Amino acid sequence: MAGYFLYHSIGHFPGKEEETQAALAAFARDWSSLDDEQWPKALAARSRFVNTWEDLIGAARGSMTTTENVTVALASVIGGLPPERLRGKRILIAEDCFPSLHFLLAGLAESRGFRLDTVGKRPGADFVEDEDFLAELGSDVAVALVTWVTSTASKRANLDAILTKARQAGSLVAVDITQGVGILDFKVGDCDVVFGSSLKWLCGYSGAGALYVRPELLRTVKPDLRGWFSQPNPFNWSLDTFAYAPDARRFDHGTPAVLAAVASQPGLDFVMKSGVAALRAHNLALSDMLIEAARDLGLPLVSPHDPNQRGGSVMIKAQSPDHAADMVSAAKRKQIYLDHRGAVLRLSPGISTTTVEVEILISTLHSIL
């Protein structure tokens, strides 16, 4: 028995190994066949992956495509926006974002002519408050980049409030849903750009990201990174007649990678079949046990107590980084797996986590303290 609390990193579901092996074996057979069916079958598998994502988050057909990761997704959109939309404006981001996105935008700011404005945490706070982000969202903000659920506190952003103010300000809203999709219900609604990974609560594999762009917006975006698959017909090889596809295919470029999507499809299918509501109910029951234990142990809760403001993870603070590391090591000796960032323990119970394993973890933390 192994207690798994790392859904903020890689998600699992019952039978994952067997279903992945079957999916990859079928792909290997098709790809290795001495016929001309490899690409039709591979591209059909990729389309099924994209369509499943569209169904999951309520996106229109043709509004999504695959991407290697969220950093590439954001780079494709920012790099393709009309120059006048960015020049002299701000891009707003929170300090508790996924750092890779901040690194990207900091590098693009000078060449694209915008200023990267980072909303900081209050002194001693564990996450950026929604009202502080909203206070900085004005008419000079070209893009508000929202981390829907943070990876360090599992704080869920008040996306409705941000969208309302962004509409008033004339700002685009781009949302990173990686840490919440699959455990919280999400629909694209009025969002302009949405991107995420299949790695975590969707129980997939690295390299299987997805990008959504609002149909009215995507027709104005001309990605710098483009190639033969950016066209309506990839087999147009006339060098002087390139045109962007009218839908999300314009964010494709060279020969598409398919393998990660094939491997991740069983996880997506599991989530769709199980239903996000049922997965969330299981997660909440275990999360309540962890929150109660933290209170009994005298360990401060880093995540919001209100489940409506929290993602699927529960973060609690140990006395020090060394103390947190000792707790992680002690749990690992009992085949209970979690991690920490500094003094913060990150606990993410999913469908493969049981109440018995939560009780073992709690007992282990008691023994350390």
PLY file of the C-alpha trace (Angstrom):
ply
format ascii 1.0
element vertex 369
property float x
property float y
property float z
element edge 368
property int vertex1
property int vertex2
end_header
0.00 0.00 0.00
1.26 3.47 -0.89
-0.37 6.72 0.19
-0.24 9.23 -2.65
-0.65 12.96 -1.93
1.11 14.37 -5.00
-1.73 15.17 -7.41
-0.33 18.71 -7.63
2.58 17.05 -9.46
1.37 13.90 -11.26
-2.10 12.43 -11.02
-3.08 8.76 -10.99
-6.22 6.69 -11.35
-6.95 2.98 -10.84
-5.59 0.98 -13.75
-3.48 3.83 -15.11
-0.47 1.68 -15.96
-2.50 -0.96 -17.78
-4.62 1.53 -19.73
-1.60 3.57 -20.72
0.21 0.45 -21.87
-2.79 -0.57 -23.96
-3.08 2.88 -25.55
0.62 3.05 -26.37
0.68 -0.53 -27.64
-2.15 0.24 -30.05
-0.32 3.35 -31.22
2.90 1.35 -31.68
1.09 -1.22 -33.79
-0.44 1.45 -35.99
2.78 3.43 -36.31
4.79 0.30 -37.13
2.41 -1.04 -39.78
3.79 -1.28 -43.30
0.92 0.71 -44.83
-0.15 4.32 -45.32
-2.45 4.67 -42.31
0.02 5.98 -39.71
-0.71 9.69 -39.98
-4.49 9.43 -40.43
-4.71 7.33 -37.25
-2.24 9.49 -35.32
-4.01 12.73 -36.21
-7.37 11.17 -35.36
-6.00 10.31 -31.91
-4.77 13.88 -31.50
-8.18 15.23 -32.52
-9.89 12.98 -29.99
-7.61 14.38 -27.26
-8.44 17.96 -28.27
-12.17 17.22 -28.48
-12.13 15.69 -25.00
-10.49 18.82 -23.62
-13.11 20.94 -25.40
-15.91 18.89 -23.83
-14.28 19.06 -20.40
-14.04 22.85 -20.26
-17.00 23.79 -22.45
-15.03 25.09 -25.41
-16.39 25.29 -28.94
-15.08 22.88 -31.54
-12.04 24.32 -33.28
-11.13 26.66 -30.42
-8.45 24.40 -28.89
-5.24 22.71 -29.93
-2.40 20.79 -28.34
0.71 22.39 -26.91
3.79 20.97 -25.26
3.33 22.97 -22.05
1.77 26.13 -20.65
4.87 28.23 -21.34
4.74 27.44 -25.06
0.99 28.12 -25.05
1.39 31.59 -23.55
4.35 32.39 -25.80
2.30 31.50 -28.89
-0.50 33.86 -27.89
1.60 36.79 -26.67
3.89 36.48 -29.68
0.93 36.61 -32.05
-1.06 39.53 -30.61
-1.11 42.67 -32.76
1.81 44.90 -31.67
-0.50 47.83 -30.87
-2.37 45.77 -28.30
0.78 45.38 -26.19
3.00 48.37 -26.90
3.01 50.85 -24.00
0.65 48.67 -21.95
1.01 46.43 -18.91
0.67 42.69 -18.52
-0.57 41.95 -15.04
0.51 38.83 -13.15
0.48 37.70 -9.53
3.59 36.89 -7.52
2.29 33.38 -6.77
2.01 32.47 -10.47
3.78 29.52 -12.06
7.33 31.00 -12.25
7.94 29.73 -15.79
5.28 32.11 -17.10
6.87 35.05 -15.29
10.28 34.14 -16.73
8.76 34.10 -20.22
6.99 37.44 -19.91
9.99 39.16 -18.33
12.02 38.11 -21.35
9.41 39.31 -23.85
8.64 42.67 -22.23
11.35 44.74 -23.90
11.00 43.33 -27.40
7.19 43.49 -27.34
7.07 46.91 -25.68
4.98 46.11 -22.60
5.69 46.38 -18.88
5.34 43.31 -16.70
3.55 44.32 -13.51
3.71 41.77 -10.69
1.13 42.03 -7.91
2.88 41.05 -4.69
1.74 39.22 -1.60
1.04 41.25 1.50
3.74 41.05 4.20
3.56 37.62 5.81
0.81 36.42 3.45
0.84 33.05 1.71
-0.95 34.13 -1.47
-1.93 37.22 -3.43
-5.33 38.59 -2.40
-7.94 38.96 -5.14
-8.67 42.55 -4.18
-5.00 43.49 -4.63
-4.98 42.00 -8.12
-8.26 43.72 -8.98
-6.94 47.06 -7.72
-4.15 46.94 -10.31
-6.44 45.95 -13.18
-6.97 49.16 -15.16
-7.45 50.32 -18.73
-3.69 50.22 -19.38
-3.58 46.45 -18.80
-3.38 44.60 -22.10
-3.52 41.13 -20.56
-4.39 39.97 -17.05
-2.71 36.60 -16.51
-4.62 34.67 -13.85
-3.42 31.59 -12.00
-6.77 29.94 -11.30
-5.36 27.77 -8.50
-1.88 28.39 -7.10
0.64 25.59 -6.65
2.00 26.98 -3.38
-1.21 27.65 -1.41
-4.02 26.08 -3.48
-5.66 29.51 -3.47
-8.44 29.76 -6.06
-8.74 33.11 -7.81
-12.07 34.92 -7.95
-12.20 34.58 -11.71
-15.72 36.00 -12.08
-14.70 39.27 -10.41
-11.53 39.49 -12.50
-13.44 38.88 -15.74
-16.01 41.53 -14.85
-13.39 44.19 -14.18
-11.30 43.17 -17.19
-14.31 43.66 -19.47
-14.78 47.15 -18.04
-11.08 47.90 -18.56
-10.90 46.41 -22.04
-8.25 43.90 -20.94
-7.78 40.36 -22.15
-7.86 37.59 -19.53
-5.56 34.58 -19.88
-6.02 31.79 -17.34
-3.64 29.02 -16.29
-5.96 26.22 -15.09
-3.27 23.55 -14.61
-3.63 23.11 -10.85
-7.44 23.02 -10.85
-8.75 21.39 -14.00
-10.03 17.89 -13.36
-10.77 18.41 -9.67
-12.80 21.64 -9.94
-15.46 22.34 -12.53
-14.23 24.88 -15.08
-15.86 26.34 -18.16
-14.16 28.81 -20.49
-17.09 31.22 -20.36
-15.84 34.75 -21.09
-12.14 33.92 -20.81
-10.04 35.03 -23.75
-7.24 32.51 -23.37
-7.08 29.31 -21.31
-4.24 26.85 -21.09
-3.38 23.88 -18.93
-1.58 20.58 -18.59
-2.90 17.03 -18.54
-0.34 16.08 -15.90
-2.01 16.64 -12.57
-5.68 16.06 -11.71
-6.24 14.87 -15.29
-3.85 11.98 -14.59
-1.94 12.36 -17.86
1.64 12.75 -19.01
4.10 15.56 -19.63
3.97 17.18 -23.04
0.17 16.93 -23.29
-0.88 20.52 -22.78
-3.91 22.23 -24.29
-4.60 25.79 -25.43
-7.95 27.54 -25.87
-8.37 30.95 -27.52
-11.76 32.65 -27.79
-12.83 32.28 -31.43
-13.34 36.03 -31.97
-9.85 36.71 -30.63
-7.93 33.93 -32.31
-8.69 35.26 -35.77
-6.65 38.38 -34.87
-3.67 36.47 -33.47
-0.83 35.64 -35.84
1.71 33.50 -33.98
5.37 34.12 -34.76
6.00 30.40 -34.44
4.26 29.00 -37.48
4.73 26.15 -39.91
2.99 23.82 -42.30
0.40 22.73 -39.71
-0.60 26.38 -39.08
-2.42 26.36 -42.41
-5.94 25.22 -43.34
-4.27 22.59 -45.49
-0.86 21.47 -44.16
-0.07 20.01 -47.55
-0.01 23.42 -49.19
3.68 23.68 -49.96
3.49 26.71 -52.22
6.02 29.04 -50.60
4.13 32.22 -51.53
0.62 31.26 -50.44
0.86 30.72 -46.68
-2.29 31.60 -44.72
-3.24 30.95 -41.11
-5.97 28.41 -40.41
-9.23 30.12 -39.36
-9.39 28.16 -36.08
-7.01 27.09 -33.30
-4.89 25.15 -35.79
-3.11 28.46 -36.46
-1.30 27.87 -33.15
0.16 24.66 -34.54
3.47 24.92 -36.34
5.71 22.02 -37.39
4.91 18.31 -37.44
2.76 17.74 -34.34
3.80 15.54 -31.44
1.10 12.93 -30.81
2.51 10.44 -28.32
1.84 12.47 -25.14
-1.78 12.98 -26.17
-2.22 9.25 -26.80
-0.72 8.41 -23.41
-2.86 11.03 -21.65
-6.19 10.07 -23.23
-7.00 7.33 -20.65
-6.65 9.85 -17.82
-8.95 12.30 -19.56
-11.44 9.51 -20.21
-11.33 8.51 -16.55
-12.10 12.05 -15.40
-14.93 12.44 -17.92
-16.44 9.08 -16.98
-16.08 9.62 -13.22
-17.31 13.21 -13.27
-15.45 16.10 -11.70
-18.13 16.46 -9.00
-17.56 12.91 -7.73
-13.78 13.32 -7.78
-14.10 16.59 -5.89
-16.37 15.05 -3.26
-13.75 12.38 -2.51
-11.01 15.00 -2.45
-12.96 17.24 -0.07
-13.64 14.43 2.39
-9.92 13.66 2.66
-9.01 17.35 2.68
-11.31 17.93 5.66
-9.46 15.18 7.54
-6.13 16.86 6.79
-7.34 20.32 7.82
-8.70 19.00 11.10
-5.42 17.18 11.77
-3.41 20.33 11.08
-5.51 22.20 13.62
-4.98 19.45 16.20
-1.23 19.48 15.53
-1.01 23.24 15.81
0.24 23.59 12.23
-1.03 26.73 10.46
-3.16 26.24 7.37
-1.63 28.00 4.35
-4.54 27.25 2.00
-7.89 29.01 2.41
-10.18 27.19 4.82
-13.23 27.85 2.64
-13.38 25.08 0.00
-14.93 27.55 -2.46
-11.66 29.50 -2.35
-9.41 26.43 -2.42
-8.25 24.00 -5.09
-7.67 20.31 -4.53
-4.58 20.67 -2.36
-4.13 21.40 1.33
-0.97 23.28 2.26
0.12 23.50 5.90
3.18 25.14 7.43
5.76 23.32 9.50
8.02 25.04 12.00
10.88 25.31 9.48
12.03 23.94 6.11
14.13 21.34 7.93
11.13 20.30 10.00
9.04 19.95 6.82
11.76 17.85 5.21
11.83 15.57 8.28
8.06 15.08 7.98
8.29 14.22 4.28
11.10 11.74 4.95
9.27 10.09 7.84
6.14 9.69 5.73
8.14 8.26 2.82
9.53 5.55 5.10
5.92 4.41 5.51
5.29 4.67 1.75
3.29 7.87 2.15
4.30 10.39 -0.48
4.02 14.18 -0.24
6.43 17.07 -0.76
7.26 20.51 0.58
8.27 23.96 -0.64
10.35 25.50 2.11
8.39 25.08 5.33
5.12 24.41 3.50
3.88 20.82 3.26
1.87 20.19 0.08
-0.85 17.56 0.40
-3.02 16.70 -2.59
-5.28 13.67 -2.06
-6.93 12.25 -5.16
-8.97 9.27 -6.21
-6.07 6.87 -5.53
-5.74 8.14 -1.95
-7.74 6.43 0.81
-8.90 7.42 4.28
-6.62 4.75 5.75
-3.62 6.38 4.11
-4.69 9.78 5.41
-4.85 8.31 8.92
-1.35 6.83 8.54
-0.04 10.22 7.41
-1.69 11.99 10.34
-0.24 9.44 12.76
3.20 9.93 11.25
3.00 13.71 11.63
1.89 13.25 15.25
4.93 11.07 15.94
7.31 13.67 14.47
5.78 16.45 16.54
0 1
1 2
2 3
3 4
4 5
5 6
6 7
7 8
8 9
9 10
10 11
11 12
12 13
13 14
14 15
15 16
16 17
17 18
18 19
19 20
20 21
21 22
22 23
23 24
24 25
25 26
26 27
27 28
28 29
29 30
30 31
31 32
32 33
33 34
34 35
35 36
36 37
37 38
38 39
39 40
40 41
41 42
42 43
43 44
44 45
45 46
46 47
47 48
48 49
49 50
50 51
51 52
52 53
53 54
54 55
55 56
56 57
57 58
58 59
59 60
60 61
61 62
62 63
63 64
64 65
65 66
66 67
67 68
68 69
69 70
70 71
71 72
72 73
73 74
74 75
75 76
76 77
77 78
78 79
79 80
80 81
81 82
82 83
83 84
84 85
85 86
86 87
87 88
88 89
89 90
90 91
91 92
92 93
93 94
94 95
95 96
96 97
97 98
98 99
99 100
100 101
101 102
102 103
103 104
104 105
105 106
106 107
107 108
108 109
109 110
110 111
111 112
112 113
113 114
114 115
115 116
116 117
117 118
118 119
119 120
120 121
121 122
122 123
123 124
124 125
125 126
126 127
127 128
128 129
129 130
130 131
131 132
132 133
133 134
134 135
135 136
136 137
137 138
138 139
139 140
140 141
141 142
142 143
143 144
144 145
145 146
146 147
147 148
148 149
149 150
150 151
151 152
152 153
153 154
154 155
155 156
156 157
157 158
158 159
159 160
160 161
161 162
162 163
163 164
164 165
165 166
166 167
167 168
168 169
169 170
170 171
171 172
172 173
173 174
174 175
175 176
176 177
177 178
178 179
179 180
180 181
181 182
182 183
183 184
184 185
185 186
186 187
187 188
188 189
189 190
190 191
191 192
192 193
193 194
194 195
195 196
196 197
197 198
198 199
199 200
200 201
201 202
202 203
203 204
204 205
205 206
206 207
207 208
208 209
209 210
210 211
211 212
212 213
213 214
214 215
215 216
216 217
217 218
218 219
219 220
220 221
221 222
222 223
223 224
224 225
225 226
226 227
227 228
228 229
229 230
230 231
231 232
232 233
233 234
234 235
235 236
236 237
237 238
238 239
239 240
240 241
241 242
242 243
243 244
244 245
245 246
246 247
247 248
248 249
249 250
250 251
251 252
252 253
253 254
254 255
255 256
256 257
257 258
258 259
259 260
260 261
261 262
262 263
263 264
264 265
265 266
266 267
267 268
268 269
269 270
270 271
271 272
272 273
273 274
274 275
275 276
276 277
277 278
278 279
279 280
280 281
281 282
282 283
283 284
284 285
285 286
286 287
287 288
288 289
289 290
290 291
291 292
292 293
293 294
294 295
295 296
296 297
297 298
298 299
299 300
300 301
301 302
302 303
303 304
304 305
305 306
306 307
307 308
308 309
309 310
310 311
311 312
312 313
313 314
314 315
315 316
316 317
317 318
318 319
319 320
320 321
321 322
322 323
323 324
324 325
325 326
326 327
327 328
328 329
329 330
330 331
331 332
332 333
333 334
334 335
335 336
336 337
337 338
338 339
339 340
340 341
341 342
342 343
343 344
344 345
345 346
346 347
347 348
348 349
349 350
350 351
351 352
352 353
353 354
354 355
355 356
356 357
357 358
358 359
359 360
360 361
361 362
362 363
363 364
364 365
365 366
366 367
367 368
